[in-house]
Structures are given as C-alpha cells and as structure tokens.
Amino acid sequence: MEISTLLLSAAVFIVSFVFLLPKAVKRVRFVQMVNKLPGPPSYPIIGNALEFNVPRNRLFQVFDNRTKKYGDIFRTWVGPIAQISLARPEYVEVILRDTKHLDKSFIYSLLRPWLGEGLITGTGDRWHSHRKLFTPTFHFKILDVFVDVFVEKSDILIKKLQLKMGGKDFDIYPFITKCALDIICETAMGIQMNAQEETHSEYVKAVYEISELSMQRLVRPWMHPNLIFYSTSKGKRYAECLNVLHSFTNNVSNEDIGYCPPGAFPTKVIRKRRALRLKKNEPAITNEEDELLGKKKRLAFLDLLLEAADNGANMSDVYIREEVDTFMFAGHDTTTAGICWLLFLLGSHPKIQDKVYEELDNIFQGSNRSATMRDLNEMKYLERCIKEALRLYPSVPLIGRVLKEDTKIGDYMLPAGCMINLQIYHVHRNSDQYSNPEVFDPDNFLPERVAKRHPYAYVPFSAGPRNCIGQKFALLEEKTVISSILRNFKVESVEQRKNLNLINELILRPESGIRVRLLPRGS
C-alpha cells in the first residue's frame, strides 16, 4: 500500500474519531442517565418495542399496566428513543409551566403530513405568532355566535335520536360524532357538511384510521423512516386516508359554497371563501354598527384567519389550511369523546342524571326554547359533571413533549433530548388528590375541593403556555349537546364500566362504542 494511501486512511480515521468521540460520550451519558430510572428491561436496537406489538385493543392495557408496575416516573425505549413517563401533578407541572419545553414529542411529527405545522404540531416562532393571533378568536362575543350553531346542530341530533327512542339499545357514538362534525365544519369553515343526514362519512373513517395507523407506527421503530413506512400496506393506507382528508369533491362550486359534502377538506373552500369575501367586499369582523344593532354576524374560524391575512399577518393558504385542518380534527374528535363518556356515566348513575335534569328544569321552566349563552353559563352542576367525565376519561390521555435541557424531576436528573409522556389519564387518578379516584363524583369540582388540590392534578386541556386554545368552545358545545339530549330523553347505559375496553390512540375511545337506551323524558 502506498504511503499516501496510508496517510489518507489515517487522516480519515483521526477525523472520524475526533468527530464521533464527543457524540459517543454524550450518548453514553444520555443512556446512563435514562437507565437510572425504573422501567422494563430493554433489548439492543429495538428497546421495548416488542411489548407494543399487540392487537390494537390491548395497547391501552400495556400502558396502564406499566404505570401500575413502575410508578409515577419511569422510562421505556422505543428503539433508540428514550421516553420518560410522568404521572404525578408535581412532575407534570415542571414540564407544562416551563417555556423551555414547548416542543411536542416524536409522535406529533407523524401527524405533520396531515396537520402540517398547525397549533397542535407546530413549533418555534411560527407557533408563537399563530397562538398569539388566534387567542382573541375565542373571546365571548364570537363564542356567543357559535352557540347558535351548537343549538341548530343539536336540534338535528334530537330528531335523529327520536327515531331510536323506545327501549332498544344502540351505539350513540356515531350520532354524536356526526353532530360534532357538523358543528366544527360550520364554525371552522363556515360551510354546512350535513354529516347527520348521511349514513356514512369518509372523513370520520379516515380520521379514525389515520389515528390508529399513527399509533401503530409510533410503537414500531422500524416503521419510523418514511421510505420503509410508505412501502408497507399500512403506509399506503395512511396515504389514502391523507388523500381523503386533503381533498375536496369536484362538485362544489362557488354557488354551492354553503355546502360541503362529507369527506371534504378545505383547500378549495379556502380559495373560494377568500374570493367570496372579495366579491362581497365584506367589512372587518368588528363592525360597530352590527354591535349597536345587536346583530350576530355568523363568522367562522376561517373568516378570522382570512381577516388576519388581509390585515398583514403571515397567513398563506397553506398555513390557513393547516390551522383549519387542526381545528377540524381537534374540534370534533375530542368533544365527541367527552360528550359520549359523560352520557355513558350519566346513564350509569341515574341519581346524578336526575340532578342534572333538575338543574335544566329550573333554568328552562318546562319550556322547549333553545339554550342561550346565559343558560349555558347557569348550568353549574352539568359543568361539574363534564369536568368529572373528563377527569375519568380525558379525551387526550397523553401529551408528549421534548426535554430541551437537563431537568430534575423527583429524585432523577433527566437528560435533554428525552421524549416526555405526560400521562394525563393516570395523573387524574392520583389517590392523594382524589379520595376515590375511580368513582364518578361531580362534587370533585366543588370550589372548595378544587382549591385543596394541586393545580396540575386536573389537566384535560393541558396547561401552561401551550394549553388548549379551544377549551371554552368545547365546554359550551358539550353543555349545549348534552343539555339538549337530557331535556328530551332519559339515558340508560347498557354496559358496565368494568366491561368497557379502552382504545389508546390519539383520542381515548371505548372499543365497542357507547351503547345506551333512550326513554322519553317524563316516562
């Protein structure tokens, strides 16, 4: 071998050694710090991934059993990715209150093909600017207008449910899903989807499938690379679901702007609504004359984004699409789960259901008039029931963040770069915060009880600077839909809680839906 070749080889080796050694030392330190935490034994390369290779309906049980076995702070490895699970309010507070740890964990990157860089998945300056821009969107006056939509869609729901009344049990989940989809489509995009008039929704099916496929991909590290994932049958189905969510049927014209067929996505709607605004020369959103006359201008979230763009905000059609898509997902799937879980719990606790109805009867005095914002604000006991249902069954059972710097939590120093799993489902079951954590007890949210609890013992909408921007919207929607149902029907749950199997995907759902019987109110 020539001397020049030897020298070149030696130089390459030395450069590689000098470059890789610090990374290797850093990685060894990282692994040692993580492995000081309790957790299951892991295998080289794949970590604990094999434990997640279970059927979809057993995945929640794996997570639940781990927490019960290893406690309030433990580690797992998904391939080379370290995940630290936290299940105590004090631990969760350290992450949620700190602006250093705002970035979401790896699972959210798997949603970016769908949601882009919207409020759920976004990071950095763009997320900060959009968050600041959207906060006024949910002030009282706009929410008051949205209540009209809640009422209209709830009235349609009642007519559909009346056909199911009479003692025979059925799954109410699809009915609530379509109602919530109609609500979010009109409040987010300003168009009527009429999902409740359809027997099947490709949009809903695609949302469910993409949620399941994202979770399956997350726990299988060999499917993380795009090249591998999209060559599999699961990846191809994921792409098909994306096409459903990111497409708009061709038969929607400018004249049909008020109607959006089920399965539609707002790409064309954005362009058409922008053109319609220009054609009509619509005035700014805050119109003093309308306010003086007491008119309610029917606005959608999309209108507010277009208004912001017209006023100079950096809001391209792509940005707007991503934010509307985020609201479409977060605004229908989470509220559907919240409403259905409460209906199940009220159907299992008739005395509590009677107290809710008594409150409603006091508010409406036997009339069948529609609910107003004032009525909804008076539903204090129903609100406590909603909060208690969200405690037991938080719509989002887990939040993921990235640790940006070494941070001490409990007795452990956690290294920067860890994926942090904030296990909301288990945080809500701390026995030192709730005396009977598995019991459905709306009095858990009496003011005096709330005051005694840790402020992060109840975080169904997250907390801190990245909390859910739409939580007031969700609470008003749930109050409207549930009060409409209970004013018309008695709800009886068919199944017992112990027999329900939970599906742990993006949203916490019951595997078999929510089977109920509806009896006419007054029977």
VEXPALUM-511531 format. One record per residue (C-alpha): residue number from 1; x, y, z. Coordinates in pm, whole numbers. Each point is the difference from the previous one (the first is absolute). Example, Ala and Ser with C-alpha at 12.3 -4.5 7.8 and 13.67 -1.06 7.14 Angstrom:
2
+-----+--------+--------+--------+
! pos !      u !      v !      w !
+-----+--------+--------+--------+
!   1 !   1230 !   -450 !    780 !
!   2 !    137 !    344 !    -66 !
+-----+--------+--------+--------+
REM end
This chain:
523
+-----+--------+--------+--------+
! pos !      u !      v !      w !
+-----+--------+--------+--------+
!   1 !      0 !      0 !      0 !
!   2 !    138 !    341 !    -95 !
!   3 !    103 !    239 !    274 !
!   4 !   -246 !    262 !   -128 !
!   5 !   -289 !   -247 !     36 !
!   6 !    109 !    -86 !    352 !
!   7 !     20 !    366 !     95 !
!   8 !   -340 !     70 !   -152 !
!   9 !   -156 !   -296 !    184 !
!  10 !    158 !    110 !    326 !
!  11 !   -131 !    355 !    -49 !
!  12 !   -352 !   -126 !    -68 !
!  13 !     15 !   -220 !    311 !
!  14 !    127 !    282 !    220 !
!  15 !   -258 !    248 !   -128 !
!  16 !   -279 !   -254 !     46 !
!  17 !    121 !    -85 !    348 !
!  18 !     24 !    365 !    104 !
!  19 !   -344 !     71 !   -146 !
!  20 !   -181 !   -306 !    133 !
!  21 !    162 !    -33 !    344 !
!  22 !   -183 !    296 !    159 !
!  23 !   -329 !   -130 !   -140 !
!  24 !     72 !   -348 !    130 !
!  25 !     88 !    135 !    345 !
!  26 !   -315 !    213 !      1 !
!  27 !   -211 !   -300 !   -100 !
!  28 !    152 !   -220 !    273 !
!  29 !    -77 !    271 !    258 !
!  30 !   -356 !     31 !   -135 !
!  31 !    -65 !   -376 !     20 !
!  32 !    148 !    -26 !    350 !
!  33 !   -218 !    284 !    131 !
!  34 !   -316 !   -146 !   -154 !
!  35 !     68 !   -351 !    126 !
!  36 !     21 !    121 !    359 !
!  37 !   -379 !     26 !    -10 !
!  38 !   -213 !   -309 !     63 !
!  39 !   -145 !   -167 !   -306 !
!  40 !    -31 !   -327 !   -188 !
!  41 !    310 !   -182 !   -128 !
!  42 !     82 !    104 !   -356 !
!  43 !    170 !   -167 !   -295 !
!  44 !    278 !    146 !   -214 !
!  45 !   -114 !    209 !   -297 !
!  46 !   -377 !    -65 !     40 !
!  47 !    -25 !     92 !    369 !
!  48 !   -344 !    -90 !    137 !
!  49 !   -177 !     14 !   -335 !
!  50 !    -97 !   -369 !      1 !
!  51 !   -224 !     56 !    303 !
!  52 !   -213 !    230 !   -216 !
!  53 !    -39 !   -258 !   -273 !
!  54 !   -348 !    -88 !    121 !
!  55 !   -347 !     32 !   -155 !
!  56 !   -146 !    349 !    -10 !
!  57 !   -251 !    -79 !    275 !
!  58 !    275 !    -96 !    248 !
!  59 !    232 !    296 !    -41 !
!  60 !   -161 !    209 !    274 !
!  61 !     36 !   -293 !    239 !
!  62 !    376 !     -8 !    -68 !
!  63 !     33 !    369 !     93 !
!  64 !   -224 !    -37 !    303 !
!  65 !    179 !   -307 !    136 !
!  66 !    339 !    167 !    -38 !
!  67 !   -104 !    300 !    205 !
!  68 !   -147 !   -220 !    272 !
!  69 !    319 !   -207 !     10 !
!  70 !    270 !    268 !    -21 !
!  71 !   -169 !    298 !    167 !
!  72 !    -26 !    371 !    -65 !
!  73 !    329 !     40 !   -189 !
!  74 !    160 !   -266 !   -218 !
!  75 !    181 !    -47 !   -330 !
!  76 !    -51 !   -207 !   -311 !
!  77 !    194 !    -24 !   -324 !
!  78 !   -168 !     10 !   -341 !
!  79 !    302 !   -105 !   -202 !
!  80 !    267 !    264 !     76 !
!  81 !   -261 !    250 !    123 !
!  82 !    -24 !     42 !    378 !
!  83 !   -348 !     68 !    135 !
!  84 !    -53 !    116 !    359 !
!  85 !   -353 !    -41 !    131 !
!  86 !   -126 !    235 !    272 !
!  87 !   -321 !    -60 !    196 !
!  88 !     10 !    243 !    294 !
!  89 !   -127 !    360 !      0 !
!  90 !    330 !    132 !    139 !
!  91 !    196 !   -168 !   -279 !
!  92 !   -240 !    111 !   -272 !
!  93 !     14 !    359 !    124 !
!  94 !    377 !     18 !    -51 !
!  95 !    -48 !    -67 !   -371 !
!  96 !   -325 !    183 !    -79 !
!  97 !     77 !    328 !    174 !
!  98 !    352 !     41 !   -148 !
!  99 !     29 !    183 !   -334 !
! 100 !    321 !   -193 !    -71 !
! 101 !   -187 !   -326 !    -58 !
! 102 !   -271 !    112 !   -246 !
! 103 !     97 !   -223 !   -291 !
! 104 !   -211 !   -311 !    -50 !
! 105 !    147 !   -350 !      0 !
! 106 !     69 !   -237 !   -287 !
! 107 !   -356 !   -128 !    -43 !
! 108 !   -116 !    344 !   -114 !
! 109 !    248 !     -7 !   -288 !
! 110 !   -196 !   -300 !   -128 !
! 111 !   -307 !    226 !    -24 !
! 112 !    170 !    274 !   -201 !
! 113 !    -88 !   -153 !   -338 !
! 114 !   -360 !     56 !    109 !
! 115 !      2 !    306 !    228 !
! 116 !    314 !    171 !   -126 !
! 117 !    132 !    263 !    241 !
! 118 !   -334 !     89 !    159 !
! 119 !    -48 !     83 !    367 !
! 120 !     20 !   -364 !    112 !
! 121 !    317 !    -97 !   -186 !
! 122 !    173 !    333 !    -62 !
! 123 !    312 !    134 !    169 !
! 124 !    214 !    311 !     22 !
! 125 !    -80 !    353 !   -111 !
! 126 !   -282 !   -103 !   -231 !
! 127 !   -182 !   -180 !    280 !
! 128 !     48 !    298 !    234 !
! 129 !   -132 !    251 !   -257 !
! 130 !   -302 !   -215 !    -91 !
! 131 !    -83 !    -68 !    364 !
! 132 !      7 !    372 !     75 !
! 133 !   -210 !     71 !   -308 !
! 134 !   -267 !   -261 !     77 !
! 135 !    -53 !     68 !    369 !
! 136 !   -255 !    281 !    -59 !
! 137 !   -192 !   -238 !   -231 !
! 138 !   -164 !   -160 !    301 !
! 139 !   -111 !    308 !    186 !
! 140 !   -355 !     22 !    132 !
! 141 !   -168 !    178 !   -293 !
! 142 !    116 !   -251 !   -260 !
! 143 !    -83 !   -296 !    221 !
! 144 !   -347 !    146 !     47 !
! 145 !    -50 !    -20 !   -377 !
! 146 !    127 !   -357 !     -4 !
! 147 !   -268 !    -98 !    255 !
! 148 !   -261 !     48 !   -275 !
! 149 !    178 !   -267 !   -204 !
! 150 !     18 !   -232 !    301 !
! 151 !   -376 !     34 !     47 !
! 152 !    -87 !    -52 !   -367 !
! 153 !    205 !   -319 !    -30 !
! 154 !   -126 !   -128 !    336 !
! 155 !   -358 !     41 !   -122 !
! 156 !     81 !   -221 !   -299 !
! 157 !    161 !   -253 !    234 !
! 158 !   -314 !    -18 !    214 !
! 159 !   -212 !    -77 !   -306 !
! 160 !    237 !   -282 !    -94 !
! 161 !      1 !   -139 !    355 !
! 162 !   -380 !      6 !     20 !
! 163 !      1 !   -274 !   -262 !
! 164 !    202 !   -215 !    242 !
! 165 !   -222 !     61 !    300 !
! 166 !   -204 !   -283 !    142 !
! 167 !    210 !   -233 !    206 !
! 168 !    227 !   -174 !   -252 !
! 169 !    368 !     71 !     62 !
! 170 !    232 !    145 !   -266 !
! 171 !    345 !    157 !    -33 !
! 172 !    -38 !    377 !     45 !
! 173 !    365 !     73 !    -87 !
! 174 !    -51 !     37 !   -380 !
! 175 !   -293 !    239 !     56 !
! 176 !    210 !    227 !    224 !
! 177 !    295 !    -20 !   -239 !
! 178 !   -208 !    124 !   -294 !
! 179 !   -157 !    277 !    209 !
! 180 !    344 !    116 !    115 !
! 181 !    127 !    -18 !   -358 !
! 182 !   -287 !    218 !   -120 !
! 183 !     77 !    249 !    278 !
! 184 !    371 !     25 !    -64 !
! 185 !    -44 !     15 !   -378 !
! 186 !   -228 !    302 !     27 !
! 187 !    191 !    175 !    279 !
! 188 !    343 !    -70 !   -150 !
! 189 !    -73 !     39 !   -372 !
! 190 !   -338 !    168 !    -16 !
! 191 !   -153 !   -274 !   -214 !
! 192 !   -269 !   -258 !     61 !
! 193 !    124 !   -357 !    -12 !
! 194 !   -337 !   -164 !     76 !
! 195 !    179 !   -302 !    143 !
! 196 !   -305 !    -84 !    210 !
! 197 !   -202 !    -51 !   -317 !
! 198 !    251 !   -252 !   -136 !
! 199 !     22 !   -368 !     91 !
! 200 !    378 !     -9 !    -36 !
! 201 !    282 !    253 !     22 !
! 202 !    329 !    -68 !   -178 !
! 203 !    151 !    287 !    198 !
! 204 !    -78 !   -162 !    336 !
! 205 !    124 !   -337 !   -121 !
! 206 !    326 !    156 !   -121 !
! 207 !     55 !    184 !    330 !
! 208 !    -43 !   -322 !    198 !
! 209 !    227 !   -199 !   -230 !
! 210 !    275 !    261 !    -11 !
! 211 !     -6 !     20 !    381 !
! 212 !     38 !   -377 !     27 !
! 213 !    273 !    -17 !   -264 !
! 214 !    196 !    282 !    168 !
! 215 !     -3 !   -187 !    331 !
! 216 !    101 !   -327 !   -164 !
! 217 !    288 !    178 !   -173 !
! 218 !    113 !    172 !    320 !
! 219 !     54 !   -323 !    194 !
! 220 !    177 !   -176 !   -288 !
! 221 !    338 !    173 !    -45 !
! 222 !     71 !   -190 !   -320 !
! 223 !   -292 !    187 !   -157 !
! 224 !    123 !    348 !     95 !
! 225 !    196 !     66 !   -324 !
! 226 !   -234 !    130 !   -271 !
! 227 !    161 !   -218 !   -266 !
! 228 !    -89 !   -314 !    192 !
! 229 !   -338 !    109 !    134 !
! 230 !   -149 !    114 !   -330 !
! 231 !    108 !   -322 !   -170 !
! 232 !   -211 !   -207 !    242 !
! 233 !   -373 !    -67 !    -21 !
! 234 !    -50 !    220 !    308 !
! 235 !    192 !    285 !   -159 !
! 236 !   -198 !    -29 !   -322 !
! 237 !   -325 !      9 !    195 !
! 238 !    129 !    303 !    193 !
! 239 !     60 !    177 !   -333 !
! 240 !   -354 !    -89 !   -112 !
! 241 !   -142 !    147 !    321 !
! 242 !    206 !    316 !    -52 !
! 243 !   -148 !     30 !   -347 !
! 244 !   -351 !    -10 !    150 !
! 245 !     86 !    262 !    258 !
! 246 !    189 !    224 !   -245 !
! 247 !   -242 !     -9 !   -288 !
! 248 !   -322 !    175 !    -88 !
! 249 !   -267 !   -148 !   -224 !
! 250 !    -14 !    153 !   -346 !
! 251 !   -374 !     68 !      6 !
! 252 !     35 !    292 !    244 !
! 253 !    -34 !    324 !   -194 !
! 254 !     -5 !    364 !    100 !
! 255 !   -379 !    -15 !      7 !
! 256 !     18 !   -300 !    237 !
! 257 !    234 !    173 !    243 !
! 258 !   -245 !    -57 !    283 !
! 259 !     14 !   -378 !    -33 !
! 260 !    293 !   -236 !     51 !
! 261 !    -53 !   -373 !    -63 !
! 262 !    125 !   -242 !    267 !
! 263 !    363 !    -87 !    -63 !
! 264 !     94 !    348 !   -115 !
! 265 !    312 !    191 !     92 !
! 266 !     17 !    379 !    -15 !
! 267 !    274 !     61 !   -263 !
! 268 !   -245 !    117 !   -266 !
! 269 !   -232 !    142 !    265 !
! 270 !    275 !    237 !    111 !
! 271 !     52 !    134 !   -351 !
! 272 !   -372 !     29 !    -65 !
! 273 !    -73 !    166 !    333 !
! 274 !    281 !    248 !    -59 !
! 275 !   -145 !     78 !   -344 !
! 276 !   -350 !     29 !    144 !
! 277 !    123 !    246 !    265 !
! 278 !    154 !    216 !   -273 !
! 279 !   -313 !    -23 !   -215 !
! 280 !   -224 !    107 !    287 !
! 281 !    256 !    253 !    127 !
! 282 !    -72 !   -118 !    352 !
! 283 !     77 !    247 !    280 !
! 284 !    238 !    -69 !    282 !
! 285 !   -108 !   -245 !    268 !
! 286 !    -48 !    253 !    277 !
! 287 !   -279 !    208 !   -156 !
! 288 !   -124 !    262 !    246 !
! 289 !   -333 !     45 !   -179 !
! 290 !    -78 !   -372 !     32 !
! 291 !     88 !     14 !    368 !
! 292 !   -227 !    300 !     60 !
! 293 !   -290 !   -168 !   -179 !
! 294 !     59 !   -319 !    194 !
! 295 !     50 !   -208 !   -314 !
! 296 !    189 !   -328 !     17 !
! 297 !    224 !    -27 !   -302 !
! 298 !     50 !   -370 !    -81 !
! 299 !    379 !    -30 !    -20 !
! 300 !    221 !   -305 !    -28 !
! 301 !    354 !    -62 !    115 !
! 302 !    101 !     11 !   -367 !
! 303 !   -140 !    354 !    -31 !
! 304 !    209 !    109 !    295 !
! 305 !    313 !   -143 !   -160 !
! 306 !    -76 !    167 !   -332 !
! 307 !    -65 !    327 !    181 !
! 308 !    339 !    -33 !    171 !
! 309 !    166 !    -67 !   -335 !
! 310 !   -170 !    307 !   -150 !
! 311 !    136 !    206 !    289 !
! 312 !    358 !    -99 !    -72 !
! 313 !     50 !   -320 !    202 !
! 314 !    226 !   -262 !   -156 !
! 315 !   -282 !   -241 !    -85 !
! 316 !     39 !   -175 !   -335 !
! 317 !   -270 !   -236 !   -128 !
! 318 !    220 !   -290 !    112 !
! 319 !     28 !    143 !    353 !
! 320 !   -375 !     61 !     11 !
! 321 !    -73 !   -351 !   -125 !
! 322 !    219 !   -154 !    268 !
! 323 !   -169 !    197 !    277 !
! 324 !   -350 !    -75 !   -127 !
! 325 !     89 !   -368 !    -34 !
! 326 !    130 !      3 !    358 !
! 327 !   -325 !    150 !    125 !
! 328 !   -204 !   -245 !   -206 !
! 329 !    175 !   -293 !    170 !
! 330 !     37 !    137 !    352 !
! 331 !   -341 !    163 !     -2 !
! 332 !   -209 !   -303 !    -86 !
! 333 !    184 !   -307 !    125 !
! 334 !     78 !    122 !    352 !
! 335 !   -345 !    146 !     68 !
! 336 !   -166 !   -314 !   -136 !
! 337 !    193 !   -209 !    251 !
! 338 !    -78 !    240 !    286 !
! 339 !   -373 !      4 !    -75 !
! 340 !    -25 !   -377 !    -42 !
! 341 !    193 !    -82 !    317 !
! 342 !   -227 !    230 !    203 !
! 343 !   -316 !   -148 !   -151 !
! 344 !    130 !   -344 !     94 !
! 345 !     76 !    108 !    357 !
! 346 !   -333 !    178 !     44 !
! 347 !   -175 !   -305 !   -142 !
! 348 !    179 !   -209 !    262 !
! 349 !    -85 !    241 !    286 !
! 350 !   -371 !     87 !    -26 !
! 351 !     -3 !    204 !    322 !
! 352 !    271 !    230 !   -135 !
! 353 !   -186 !     20 !   -332 !
! 354 !   -314 !    101 !    190 !
! 355 !    193 !    284 !    169 !
! 356 !    117 !    125 !   -339 !
! 357 !   -356 !     -7 !   -132 !
! 358 !   -124 !    181 !    312 !
! 359 !    249 !    278 !    -70 !
! 360 !   -113 !     17 !   -364 !
! 361 !   -364 !     10 !    103 !
! 362 !     72 !    291 !    234 !
! 363 !    167 !    187 !   -285 !
! 364 !   -257 !    -66 !   -274 !
! 365 !   -314 !    -30 !    221 !
! 366 !   -149 !   -269 !   -221 !
! 367 !     27 !    200 !   -323 !
! 368 !    150 !   -141 !   -319 !
! 369 !    183 !    319 !    -98 !
! 370 !    358 !    -20 !   -124 !
! 371 !    291 !     46 !    237 !
! 372 !    177 !    335 !     11 !
! 373 !    345 !     92 !    119 !
! 374 !   -155 !    116 !    327 !
! 375 !   -171 !   -338 !     46 !
! 376 !    324 !   -185 !    -64 !
! 377 !    182 !    209 !    258 !
! 378 !   -265 !    -92 !    258 !
! 379 !     58 !   -375 !    -49 !
! 380 !    240 !    -27 !    294 !
! 381 !    -76 !   -358 !    100 !
! 382 !     14 !   -122 !   -361 !
! 383 !    337 !    171 !    -30 !
! 384 !    126 !   -190 !    303 !
! 385 !   -122 !   -324 !   -159 !
! 386 !    181 !     82 !   -324 !
! 387 !    321 !     70 !    188 !
! 388 !    -28 !   -320 !    200 !
! 389 !    -55 !   -202 !   -318 !
! 390 !    311 !    161 !   -147 !
! 391 !    189 !    -89 !    315 !
! 392 !    -88 !   -368 !    -29 !
! 393 !     23 !    -13 !   -378 !
! 394 !    212 !    289 !   -132 !
! 395 !    -50 !     28 !   -374 !
! 396 !    376 !     27 !    -43 !
! 397 !    143 !   -250 !    251 !
! 398 !    365 !     81 !    -67 !
! 399 !    198 !    310 !    -98 !
! 400 !    352 !    -24 !   -142 !
! 401 !    276 !    258 !     34 !
! 402 !    375 !     15 !    -67 !
! 403 !    233 !     80 !    289 !
! 404 !    213 !    292 !   -116 !
! 405 !    252 !     -2 !    284 !
! 406 !    103 !   -224 !    288 !
! 407 !   -281 !     26 !    255 !
! 408 !    -42 !   -137 !    350 !
! 409 !   -336 !   -167 !     58 !
! 410 !    -60 !   -182 !    326 !
! 411 !    319 !   -179 !     96 !
! 412 !    136 !    -20 !   -354 !
! 413 !    194 !    224 !   -234 !
! 414 !   -144 !    -49 !   -347 !
! 415 !    227 !     73 !   -297 !
! 416 !    -87 !    240 !   -280 !
! 417 !   -139 !   -175 !   -305 !
! 418 !   -236 !   -236 !    183 !
! 419 !   -355 !    -40 !   -123 !
! 420 !   -228 !     78 !    294 !
! 421 !   -339 !   -174 !     26 !
! 422 !   -238 !    191 !    225 !
! 423 !   -250 !   -270 !     93 !
! 424 !   -311 !    206 !     56 !
! 425 !   -221 !   -306 !     51 !
! 426 !    213 !   -110 !    297 !
! 427 !     64 !    351 !    136 !
! 428 !   -378 !     27 !     41 !
! 429 !      1 !   -312 !    214 !
! 430 !    247 !    104 !    269 !
! 431 !   -151 !   -126 !    325 !
! 432 !    150 !    283 !    202 !
! 433 !   -184 !    249 !   -222 !
! 434 !   -331 !   -188 !    -32 !
! 435 !   -119 !   -206 !    295 !
! 436 !   -188 !   -248 !   -224 !
! 437 !    172 !     46 !   -336 !
! 438 !   -202 !   -263 !   -189 !
! 439 !   -340 !    125 !    121 !
! 440 !   -207 !    235 !   -217 !
! 441 !    -56 !    290 !    239 !
! 442 !    -83 !    345 !   -145 !
! 443 !     52 !    149 !    346 !
! 444 !    372 !    -41 !    -63 !
! 445 !    -39 !    335 !   -174 !
! 446 !   -167 !    191 !    279 !
! 447 !    208 !    318 !     49 !
! 448 !    115 !   -101 !    347 !
! 449 !    132 !   -335 !   -126 !
! 450 !    172 !    155 !   -300 !
! 451 !    175 !    250 !    226 !
! 452 !    158 !   -281 !    203 !
! 453 !    143 !   -187 !   -298 !
! 454 !    326 !     47 !   -182 !
! 455 !    -65 !    235 !   -296 !
! 456 !    138 !   -260 !   -242 !
! 457 !   -206 !   -289 !    139 !
! 458 !   -261 !     67 !   -270 !
! 459 !    132 !     83 !   -347 !
! 460 !   -233 !   -146 !   -269 !
! 461 !     74 !    304 !   -218 !
! 462 !    370 !      4 !     87 !
! 463 !    123 !    307 !    192 !
! 464 !    254 !    277 !    -11 !
! 465 !     95 !    199 !   -312 !
! 466 !    -99 !   -283 !   -236 !
! 467 !   -341 !    -84 !    144 !
! 468 !   -297 !    -70 !   -227 !
! 469 !   -117 !    322 !   -158 !
! 470 !   -349 !   -139 !    -63 !
! 471 !    -95 !   -123 !    347 !
! 472 !   -275 !    262 !     52 !
! 473 !   -137 !    -87 !   -343 !
! 474 !      0 !   -371 !     93 !
! 475 !   -171 !     56 !    334 !
! 476 !   -279 !    208 !   -155 !
! 477 !    -50 !   -255 !   -278 !
! 478 !    -18 !   -290 !    247 !
! 479 !   -246 !    187 !    220 !
! 480 !   -223 !     78 !   -298 !
! 481 !     -7 !   -353 !   -142 !
! 482 !    -34 !   -181 !    333 !
! 483 !   -267 !    235 !    136 !
! 484 !   -199 !    -44 !   -323 !
! 485 !     13 !   -378 !     36 !
! 486 !    -92 !     -3 !    368 !
! 487 !   -290 !    243 !    -49 !
! 488 !   -151 !   -250 !   -243 !
! 489 !    108 !   -343 !    121 !
! 490 !     94 !   -211 !    296 !
! 491 !    326 !   -176 !    -76 !
! 492 !     67 !   -355 !    118 !
! 493 !    343 !   -156 !    -50 !
! 494 !      1 !   -362 !   -108 !
! 495 !    358 !    -99 !     93 !
! 496 !    193 !     25 !    326 !
! 497 !    323 !    196 !     28 !
! 498 !    202 !   -307 !     91 !
! 499 !    -99 !   -162 !   -330 !
! 500 !    102 !    289 !   -223 !
! 501 !    329 !    -41 !   -183 !
! 502 !    186 !    324 !    -63 !
! 503 !    170 !     78 !   -329 !
! 504 !    315 !    208 !     50 !
! 505 !     66 !    190 !   -321 !
! 506 !      2 !    376 !    -48 !
! 507 !   -336 !     13 !    180 !
! 508 !   -119 !   -223 !    286 !
! 509 !   -297 !   -196 !   -133 !
! 510 !   -201 !   -305 !    106 !
! 511 !     64 !   -291 !   -235 !
! 512 !   -367 !    -98 !    -30 !
! 513 !   -142 !    353 !     -4 !
! 514 !   -254 !    123 !    256 !
! 515 !   -314 !   -211 !      3 !
! 516 !   -301 !    166 !    160 !
! 517 !   -377 !    -14 !     14 !
! 518 !   -201 !    321 !    -36 !
! 519 !   -334 !     43 !    174 !
! 520 !   -224 !    304 !    -43 !
! 521 !     54 !    259 !    273 !
! 522 !   -288 !    -21 !    246 !
! 523 !    -49 !   -375 !    -37 !
+-----+--------+--------+--------+
REM end
